[in-house]
């Protein structure tokens, strides 16, 4: 059975994304993708959703 994990962050910096990726991958999760929520008035993302999967029991 495939399990999913979604991690949401409003601090969208390279350091924060690396921290989240390293934390969950070290726990056995596999990165599936990253989705960004953009602000209308800015080119910088307001939020990021990091998607992981792993085989469940």
PEWOSUL-V620443 format. One record per run of one state. SS is the DSSP state (@ for helix, = for strand, . for the rest). FROM is the first residue (numbers start at 0). TO is the last residue. Records with the same first field share a line. If there is no record, write none. Layout:
SS = FROM-TO  FROM-TO
This chain:
. = 0-0  9-12  25-28  38-43  55-56
= = 1-8  29-37  44-54
@ = 13-24
